C-alpha cells in the first residue's frame, strides 16, 4: 500500500494498520466496537458531543476488516 495519496497529498489512513499483526488488529477492532457502543449510548441519552465520530469509527472498523480479510487470504 502507498504511504500517501498522490492526488490529495494526504497520508494514507490504512498504512499504519498494515504493519500490525492479526491479534493487534483484532484488539483494535474490539476497542473501536466498544467506542461505537459508547457513542450509541451517548446518543440515546442525549449526551452526544461529537457526532462525526460515528462515521470515523465505522470506517476504521471497515479498514481493519479489509486488512484482516487480506491477511487471511495470504
SVG drawing of the C-alpha trace seen along z (x, -y; Angstrom):
<svg xmlns="http://www.w3.org/2000/svg" viewBox="-32 -18 37 35">
<polyline fill="none" stroke="black" stroke-width="0.4" points="0.0,0.0 1.0,-3.5 2.1,-5.8 0.1,-8.7 -2.4,-9.5 -0.5,-11.5 -3.7,-13.2 -4.5,-14.7 -1.1,-14.6 -2.7,-13.2 -1.2,-10.4 -2.9,-7.0 -5.1,-6.0 -4.6,-2.4 -0.7,-2.4 -0.3,-2.4 -2.6,0.6 -0.7,2.7 2.3,3.2 0.2,4.7 -0.3,8.4 -3.7,10.1 -4.0,10.1 -3.3,6.4 -5.8,5.7 -8.5,7.8 -7.8,6.0 -8.1,2.6 -11.3,3.6 -12.7,4.7 -11.8,1.4 -13.4,-0.5 -16.6,1.5 -16.7,0.6 -16.2,-3.1 -19.0,-2.7 -21.3,-1.2 -20.5,-4.0 -21.3,-6.6 -24.7,-5.0 -25.4,-5.1 -24.4,-8.8 -26.7,-9.5 -29.6,-7.7 -29.2,-9.6 -28.8,-13.0 -25.1,-13.5 -23.7,-13.3 -21.0,-15.9 -19.0,-14.6 -21.4,-13.0 -18.7,-12.9 -17.0,-10.1 -19.8,-7.7 -18.6,-7.7 -14.9,-7.8 -15.2,-4.7 -17.3,-2.8 -14.8,-3.4 -11.9,-2.4 -13.6,0.8 -14.2,1.4 -10.5,0.7 -9.4,3.2 -11.9,5.8 -10.4,5.4 -6.9,5.9 -7.9,9.0 -9.5,10.4 -6.4,9.7 -4.2,11.4 -6.5,14.4 -6.0,14.9 -2.3,14.9"/>
</svg>
